[in-house]
Amino acid sequence: MASLKDLAETVHAALRRELDTDVAAARLGVDPARLGIYRGFVHDHVSGILDKLYPYVRAHLGSQIWAELVAAYFREVPARHWELNACGEAFPAWLDARIAAGDGPGVDPFHVALAELEWEQFVVYMHAATVPAGEHLEAPVLNPTLSLLDLAYPVVRFIVDHPEVGDVGPAIPVPAAARRLALLFRRPGTWRVAYYQGSDDLLFALKVVHEQIPLAVAAEAVHQPIAVARAAVDHAIAVGLVLAPPDFAAW
Amino acid sequence: MDPSHATTGPVSHREPPRRLGQPNLGFGIGLRGAHFDTLWDHAESFDFLEILSENFMAFGGKPRAMLERAAATFPIVLHGVSLSIGGVAPPDEGYLRELFALIRAVRAPWFSDHLCFSSNFGVEYHDLLPLPFTEEAIELVAGRARELQERAGVPFLLENPSYYMRYADSALDEATFLREIVERADCGLLLDVNNVWVNACNHGYDPRAFIEALPLERVVQIHMAGHLVLPDVVIDTHGAPVIDEVLDLYAFTIARTGPVTTLLEWDHDIPTIEVMAAETDKIRAAAARGAEQGAASWRP
């Protein structure tokens, strides 16, 4: 009789596709077809979660390249965390390394940036922070779920231009590389994740609120009328990047 | 011998057996994202909720907010899939810390996971792999379950998993394997009646005889679910209505246990909350049939 550890090693090798199903099944004394059910399940959990986390990357690459990538990711990046979504966290960096190694036919650095944004969307959606209502605030604050991403491509623009993932496919050209900041946060009063490209006025508002700089001082520093500075902060409040008390006018 | 421990025929004492001192919470469903916005208008349809522990241990956001709301409205029990109690290595301490914190946060009366392994050698399979029915596995799992229960401070239930392969090294029958583990661990049993049906189909045994061979006095909770019948195998999908044969098997079980906290599990192709309520009503009706069958023996 095999020890539990011996049995576990054989099952592990079969699930990781390091051992042929028939060979493993013979060692375990099980029906190869039944062992194959588990092999399929374990692989499909990873492929399913990648499908869920990276719908735009998947759609833009097309089904064949995507399937090849998922199979390679499963082989090379075993799931290490008990939470299923976490097994997709390493995907953008893995994709980047694959391209750098010249092992990514059909894959472009744009897809790395797209994957980075898609992963961050998940992180922001699940962020532990609560987005407070304005009446609970004494001064303007940044949305506590805010995440800033420095991306090598204008990914936010790409998604804004293609709001339905069903409209995305391999025929859509990859945008030109251009480094852009992306701002992601949960929209107040909802659970939806908002994306914004880091425009001058939003980044200005972010700095003003983060550093609690009086508007007049901030306006003077950028040689703009205070009304312009105020408009920038108002825009940030309107989109939910900045949260403000109802009497913000007195700030 | 306490007559409540009898396993041949309906229970013979005059009161419903105490399920390891745990209350009967009634009939519930799993808290799923598909119902985050609709559950609250149908709260009266369910008596308690179960959460998949891992879906709430690591996250904030809407899941956590919904859990807090649910915990203010319903009793909550925890059900895990990643404990890997039968793994070569002991359960992950980081996992246990988060699990125990969640148990405290929702004041769960008990928590459960599957009699299986779901990770080994540092790799998570995110699936439930069967253990061999051996003395070595009994010793390993019973010791861990006992320790886990002591550390958690609330009862731990082991679920009989569905399984598609039986190892040649399995020297024991499944019911004996289950019994030995829960009795040595002094823990509870989460009896998944659909799993019994699926396993009976896949491994060719009598599901009623199997249930009668279990330590039914340790059944603290029951799971009900749907499955998928393929040409060569029945798959436990949690993605379809509970079939009549499984409802009958459940009634058969209730006739022997008395009322038990019962959950409708639905994880794929999740229907509307109205359908969940209607399916739960079918389970209530089956429980009533079972109670009627067993009433002569356990009703005061």
Boltz contact constraints between the chains, C-beta under 6 A:
constraints:
  - contact:
      token1: [A, 1]
      token2: [B, 169]
      max_distance: 6.0
  - contact:
      token1: [A, 2]
      token2: [B, 169]
      max_distance: 6.0
  - contact:
      token1: [A, 4]
      token2: [B, 136]
      max_distance: 6.0
  - contact:
      token1: [A, 4]
      token2: [B, 137]
      max_distance: 6.0
  - contact:
      token1: [A, 5]
      token2: [B, 88]
      max_distance: 6.0
  - contact:
      token1: [A, 7]
      token2: [B, 132]
      max_distance: 6.0
  - contact:
      token1: [A, 8]
      token2: [B, 88]
      max_distance: 6.0
  - contact:
      token1: [A, 8]
      token2: [B, 120]
      max_distance: 6.0
  - contact:
      token1: [A, 12]
      token2: [B, 120]
      max_distance: 6.0
  - contact:
      token1: [A, 12]
      token2: [B, 121]
      max_distance: 6.0
  - contact:
      token1: [A, 15]
      token2: [B, 125]
      max_distance: 6.0
  - contact:
      token1: [A, 28]
      token2: [B, 167]
      max_distance: 6.0
  - contact:
      token1: [A, 29]
      token2: [B, 167]
      max_distance: 6.0
  - contact:
      token1: [A, 29]
      token2: [B, 168]
      max_distance: 6.0
  - contact:
      token1: [A, 30]
      token2: [B, 165]
      max_distance: 6.0
  - contact:
      token1: [A, 34]
      token2: [B, 164]
      max_distance: 6.0
  - contact:
      token1: [A, 34]
      token2: [B, 165]
      max_distance: 6.0
  - contact:
      token1: [A, 35]
      token2: [B, 165]
      max_distance: 6.0
  - contact:
      token1: [A, 37]
      token2: [B, 164]
      max_distance: 6.0
  - contact:
      token1: [A, 41]
      token2: [B, 127]
      max_distance: 6.0
  - contact:
      token1: [A, 42]
      token2: [B, 125]
      max_distance: 6.0
  - contact:
      token1: [A, 42]
      token2: [B, 127]
      max_distance: 6.0
  - contact:
      token1: [A, 45]
      token2: [B, 126]
      max_distance: 6.0
  - contact:
      token1: [A, 78]
      token2: [B, 123]
      max_distance: 6.0
  - contact:
      token1: [A, 79]
      token2: [B, 124]
      max_distance: 6.0
  - contact:
      token1: [A, 82]
      token2: [B, 82]
      max_distance: 6.0
  - contact:
      token1: [A, 82]
      token2: [B, 95]
      max_distance: 6.0
  - contact:
      token1: [A, 82]
      token2: [B, 124]
      max_distance: 6.0
  - contact:
      token1: [A, 83]
      token2: [B, 54]
      max_distance: 6.0
  - contact:
      token1: [A, 83]
      token2: [B, 58]
      max_distance: 6.0
  - contact:
      token1: [A, 84]
      token2: [B, 126]
      max_distance: 6.0
  - contact:
      token1: [A, 125]
      token2: [B, 61]
      max_distance: 6.0
  - contact:
      token1: [A, 126]
      token2: [B, 59]
      max_distance: 6.0
  - contact:
      token1: [A, 126]
      token2: [B, 61]
      max_distance: 6.0
  - contact:
      token1: [A, 127]
      token2: [B, 60]
      max_distance: 6.0
  - contact:
      token1: [A, 127]
      token2: [B, 61]
      max_distance: 6.0
  - contact:
      token1: [A, 128]
      token2: [B, 60]
      max_distance: 6.0
  - contact:
      token1: [A, 191]
      token2: [B, 62]
      max_distance: 6.0
